[in-house]
Amino acid sequence: MTTDAQILSALRSAGEGAVSGADLSQKLGISRAAIWARIEELRKLGYEIEASPHLGYRLLNDPDLLNADDLLARLGRTTVIGRDIRVFQQTNSTNDIVDKLARDGVKEGAVVFAEAQTKGRGRLGRQWISPAGKGLWFSVLLRPDLRPQEATRITIAGATALWRAIHEVAGLRADVKWPNDILMNGRKVAGILTEMNAELDHVKYVILGVGLDVNQTATDFPAELRRVATSLRVETRRPVSRAELATAILRELDRDYRRVCQGAFAEVADEWEEHCATLGQQVGINIGNRTLRGRAEALDDDGALLLRTEHGHLERVIGGDVTLEK
Ligand code: BTN
């Protein structure tokens, strides 16, 4: 952890209490003057830190920004996810940045956040609108030991992790729509874009890209999206801490990724099924230029959707655009 991450971590662990400059200096192995200089820099970023000559330093308030040191400090220890966190003020797409990191040989678990994306993309070539400071736009580099056809397990793990983190931080119970959407009252609040680089029988790496609308107000959405999109703020009627949410998601993802890697995908799938708004419904699935219709019955071992078609066959669907039908 960097010095700033260690300072923020110590201040957060003290809660309402204070940490003395002497303690920090001893713990971090740097002078009290150096601690003071870092505190000043953190204040410039917007961290409200009280300094009292007798008690020491106390964290009063966080700014609403994503700061890599702060995210590391909040996250604490995880097995894989988040051991390397990078934040860009603006980039084209975090999935592209992570793709470059993957090609450069960076270890799995690296996470790239952007405050804003200029070319955020969704599934099926759609645009993903990613305004500055309003949501969480990030991508995670994974190198799972999976066959390409099993990669949907990663999307399913991403969706269950998102579900739990949203529940924990915002107190909301979302619906999951296969394969990658998180809905609230029928409106989309988050989506997952899983991209991979694979050989015929082996995944080289997976990029799990997450877009989560957090603090937009209804009017922040372009008119054409207002009926289909929502944010956590619209749903809870209060702003939600993006940093707290981001670290909750990474922690939950660490847990589900471990389950996938240890052969316990069935547990993740069971949990996903509990929250799924698609199963048991009559759906239409657009796959390229054909549409399959039928009843969504279950997930299979790879995370594919099993669809009982109008003709009574059980079809295994690995991707597509699902619409619920009456
Ligand atoms: C979808 O629902 O179609 C998936 C949306 C995924 C958007 C995220 S935002 C971070 C990452 N970077 C991108 O360009 N896309 C994903």
Boltz pocket constraint, residues with backbone or C-beta under 6 A from the ligand:
constraints:
  - pocket:
      binder: B
      contacts: [[A, 92], [A, 93], [A, 94], [A, 95], [A, 96], [A, 117], [A, 119], [A, 120], [A, 121], [A, 122], [A, 123], [A, 124], [A, 126], [A, 128], [A, 130], [A, 136], [A, 137], [A, 138], [A, 139], [A, 180], [A, 181], [A, 190], [A, 191], [A, 192], [A, 193], [A, 209], [A, 210], [A, 211], [A, 212]]
      max_distance: 6.0
